[in-house]
C-alpha cells in the first residue's frame, strides 16, 4: 500500500520552492454534520499537509472560508479562470488560490524562486 505522506511529500516537492507561500483553508472546529471518524481523517490529513509544507520551508497562510465562499463559488471561479474546466469540486481550490493571490499582493513582496 502506498505511503500517503511520502506521496504528498513527492508531489509538493515538485510544486513548491523554499519560501513559497502556500494558502490553506482555515478549518473550523465545528464542521456541521461531519461524523467523528471523518473529522479525524480530515484533521489528520490537514496536519500532514502542514508538516510537509513546513519541512519544505514553505510559508503557510490560512484563509477563512468566508473570504472566498460568499455567493461566488463555481461562477466566480470560472470567470477568474476561463481556460480551466471548473467544477464544484475544483471551484474551492481556485477561489482559495485567487484569495491568496489577492492577499499576497496587498501584504507581501513577491517571492524569489532562486
Secondary structure, 3 states (H helix, E strand, C coil): CCCHHHHHHHHHHHHCCCCCEEEEECCCCCCCCCCHHHHHHHHHHHHHHHHHHHHCCCEEEEECCHHHHCCCHHHHHHHHCCCCCCCHHHHHHHHHHHHHHHHHHHHCCCCCCC
